[in-house]
């Protein structure tokens, strides 16, 4: 129940909340659940709707996808090394 609510609030926050709130919810999703794909889809959605090429990153426009990918990989490695 809480997982479904957190995922719903995460996708709603992509459209109606500041970017930092969506990132915070994405990190919380990675910390409390194993929903790596949901967070990566949220990063893609953030980049598709609000992303723009950043000149200092060589016109790379998938910043949130990269951020959530690094966070998901870190959460996966920490979970497998420390918890299991």
C-alpha positions in Angstrom: 0.0 0.0 0.0 2.7 2.5 1.0 4.8 1.4 -2.1 1.9 2.2 -4.4 1.3 5.5 -2.7 5.0 6.5 -2.9 5.2 5.6 -6.6 2.0 7.6 -7.3 3.3 10.6 -5.4 6.6 10.3 -7.2 5.0 10.5 -10.7 2.7 13.3 -9.7 5.6 15.2 -8.2 7.4 15.1 -11.6 4.7 17.4 -13.0 3.6 19.5 -10.1 6.5 19.8 -7.6 10.0 21.3 -7.8 12.7 19.1 -9.3 14.4 18.5 -5.9 11.2 17.0 -4.5 11.0 14.5 -7.3 14.7 13.6 -6.8 14.1 13.2 -3.1 11.2 10.9 -3.7 13.2 8.9 -6.2 16.0 8.4 -3.7 13.4 7.4 -1.1 11.9 4.9 -3.5 15.3 3.4 -4.0 16.0 3.3 -0.3 12.8 1.6 0.8 11.8 -0.5 -2.2 13.6 -2.4 -5.0 11.8 -0.4 -7.8 14.8 0.5 -9.9 12.8 0.5 -13.2 10.2 2.9 -11.8 12.8 5.4 -10.8 14.6 5.1 -14.1 11.3 5.7 -15.9 10.7 8.7 -13.7 14.1 10.1 -14.7 13.3 9.5 -18.4 10.0 11.3 -17.9 11.7 14.2 -16.2 14.2 14.5 -19.0 11.6 14.2 -21.8 9.3 16.8 -20.3 11.6 19.3 -18.7 15.1 18.4 -19.9 17.2 20.7 -22.1 20.7 20.3 -23.4 23.4 21.6 -21.0 26.3 23.2 -22.8 28.8 22.5 -20.0 28.0 18.8 -20.3 28.6 18.7 -24.1 24.9 19.2 -24.9 23.9 16.2 -22.8 20.1 16.4 -22.1 19.5 13.3 -19.9 20.8 14.6 -16.6 18.0 13.2 -14.4 18.2 9.8 -16.1 21.9 9.7 -15.5 21.4 10.8 -11.9 18.7 8.2 -11.2 20.8 5.5 -12.9 23.8 6.3 -10.7 21.5 6.3 -7.6 19.9 3.0 -8.7 23.2 1.3 -9.3 24.5 2.6 -6.0 21.4 1.4 -4.1 21.7 -2.0 -5.8 25.4 -2.5 -5.0 24.9 -1.3 -1.4 21.9 -3.5 -0.9 23.6 -6.6 -2.3 26.9 -6.0 -0.4 25.7 -4.8 2.9 22.2 -6.2 3.5 22.1 -9.6 1.7 
